[in-house]
Amino acid sequence: EGDPYIGEENAPVVLAYWSDYQCPYCKAVEVGHDQIPTEPAIPALIRDYVNTGKLKIVFKDYAFLGPDSTTAALYGRAVWDLYPTRYYAWREAMYNAQDEEHGGFGDEASILTLTRTISGIDADALKARVAVNTDAYQEAIDADKAEGTSFGIQGTPGFITGTTMLPGAVPLADLVAVIDPQL
């Protein structure tokens, strides 16, 4: 309830996905990563399952790699609050812009600069929203992490669908293997 998602609200299958905007393995499953040889699973899932009404992907925060992780998660919450239809475009831009872990991208200034390049999102409105709702957003971020930890998620990315947990940057085939039987 309240977490960002893509797909039909009542899709027959739900994939919960815990991530950290600083995590290179999350980048690998979201948009690809030069040093992690795996096909990005999320775009394929969107194309074959989300866009066909079969899957809803719920994005859960597991901000654990430092202050930039938390800052990005706070801004992600604000984007979802103000511009839910632009959330995934923003998220995709964040992963495309990600540099090396703790490499500098992900602080408030760099997030705002990137956000100003995404149509349909007012970066100043986001900054104001984060300022007003930091405590509530942080509570939701902490709740996501605690929920994931309670299910055995110990890092990112982490996926759960049905009763199956898939830790790490798993290949698309592994996700499909647990989604298809639920359909």
C-alpha positions in Angstrom: 0.0 0.0 0.0 1.5 3.3 -1.1 4.6 2.0 -2.7 5.4 3.0 -6.3 4.4 0.5 -8.9 3.9 0.0 -12.6 1.3 -2.2 -14.2 -2.4 -2.8 -13.7 -3.4 -2.4 -10.1 -5.1 -5.8 -10.1 -2.7 -7.6 -12.3 -2.8 -11.4 -11.7 0.9 -11.6 -10.6 2.8 -9.1 -8.4 6.6 -8.8 -8.2 7.9 -7.0 -5.2 11.4 -5.5 -6.0 13.7 -4.1 -3.3 16.4 -1.8 -4.7 18.9 0.9 -3.9 19.6 3.7 -6.4 23.3 3.4 -5.7 23.5 -0.4 -6.4 25.3 -1.4 -9.6 23.4 -4.7 -9.6 20.1 -2.9 -9.5 21.4 -0.8 -12.4 22.2 -4.1 -14.2 18.6 -5.4 -14.0 17.1 -2.0 -14.7 19.0 -0.6 -17.6 22.2 -2.7 -18.0 25.7 -2.3 -16.6 28.9 -2.5 -18.6 30.7 -4.5 -15.9 27.8 -6.9 -15.0 27.0 -9.1 -18.0 23.3 -9.7 -17.7 20.4 -8.7 -19.9 18.4 -6.0 -18.0 15.4 -8.0 -16.8 13.1 -5.1 -15.9 12.6 -3.7 -19.5 11.8 -7.2 -20.7 9.3 -7.8 -17.9 7.7 -4.5 -18.7 7.4 -5.3 -22.4 6.2 -8.9 -22.0 4.3 -8.9 -18.8 3.5 -5.4 -17.4 2.3 -3.9 -20.8 0.1 -7.0 -21.4 -1.6 -6.7 -18.0 -0.1 -9.8 -16.5 2.3 -8.3 -14.0 2.5 -5.5 -11.5 6.0 -4.5 -10.3 6.0 -2.9 -6.8 9.1 -0.9 -6.1 10.4 -1.2 -2.6 13.2 0.8 -1.1 16.2 -0.9 0.5 18.5 2.1 0.9 21.6 0.8 2.6 24.6 2.0 0.6 24.9 5.4 2.2 23.4 8.9 2.4 22.9 9.2 -1.4 20.8 6.0 -1.3 18.5 7.6 1.2 18.4 11.0 -0.7 17.4 9.2 -3.9 14.8 7.1 -2.1 13.3 10.3 -0.6 13.1 11.9 -4.1 11.6 8.7 -5.5 8.8 8.9 -2.9 8.2 12.6 -3.9 8.0 11.7 -7.6 5.5 9.0 -6.8 3.4 11.4 -4.8 3.4 14.3 -7.3 3.9 12.6 -10.7 3.0 8.9 -10.5 2.7 8.6 -14.3 6.3 9.9 -14.6 7.8 7.7 -11.8 9.2 5.0 -14.0 10.7 7.5 -16.5 12.4 9.2 -13.5 13.6 5.9 -12.1 15.0 4.8 -15.4 16.9 8.2 -15.8 18.3 7.7 -12.2 19.7 4.3 -13.1 21.1 5.5 -16.5 22.8 8.4 -14.6 24.2 6.2 -11.9 28.0 6.3 -11.7 30.3 4.1 -9.6 29.1 3.3 -6.1 29.7 6.5 -4.0 31.0 8.1 -7.2 29.2 11.4 -6.7 25.9 11.0 -8.4 22.9 10.7 -6.1 23.2 13.7 -3.8 20.3 16.2 -3.9 22.0 18.6 -6.3 22.7 15.9 -8.9 19.2 14.4 -8.6 17.7 17.9 -9.1 19.9 18.5 -12.1 18.8 15.2 -13.7 15.2 15.7 -12.8 15.1 19.1 -14.6 15.8 17.1 -17.8 12.7 14.9 -17.4 9.6 16.3 -19.0 6.5 16.6 -16.9 8.3 16.8 -13.5 8.9 20.1 -11.6 12.2 19.6 -9.7 11.5 22.6 -7.4 8.1 21.1 -6.5 9.9 17.8 -5.7 12.4 19.6 -3.5 9.6 21.3 -1.6 7.7 18.0 -1.3 10.8 16.2 0.1 11.4 19.1 2.6 7.8 18.8 3.9 7.5 15.0 3.9 11.0 13.8 4.8 9.9 12.2 8.1 7.0 10.4 6.5 9.0 9.3 3.5 11.8 8.0 5.7 9.3 6.0 7.7 8.1 4.4 4.5 11.6 3.7 3.3 12.5 2.1 6.7 9.3 0.1 6.6 10.2 -1.3 3.1 13.7 -2.3 4.3 12.3 -3.9 7.4 9.7 -5.8 5.4 12.3 -7.0 3.0 14.7 -8.1 5.8 11.8 -10.0 7.4 11.4 -12.0 4.2 15.2 -12.7 4.0 16.2 -9.9 1.6 19.8 -9.0 2.7 20.9 -6.7 -0.1 19.8 -5.4 -3.5 18.3 -6.3 -5.8 15.9 -8.6 -4.2 12.6 -10.0 -5.6 9.7 -11.8 -4.3 6.8 -13.1 -6.3 4.2 -15.5 -4.9 6.2 -17.4 -2.3 9.5 -17.3 -4.1 12.4 -15.0 -3.2 15.1 -14.3 -5.8 18.1 -12.5 -4.4 20.6 -10.6 -6.5 20.8 -9.6 -10.2 19.1 -12.8 -11.4 18.7 -13.4 -15.1 15.4 -12.7 -16.8 14.9 -16.4 -17.3 14.8 -17.0 -13.5 12.1 -14.3 -13.0 10.1 -15.7 -15.9 10.4 -19.2 -14.4 8.6 -18.1 -11.2 6.1 -15.6 -12.9 4.8 -17.9 -15.7 3.5 -20.7 -13.3 1.5 -18.1 -11.5 -0.3 -17.1 -14.7 
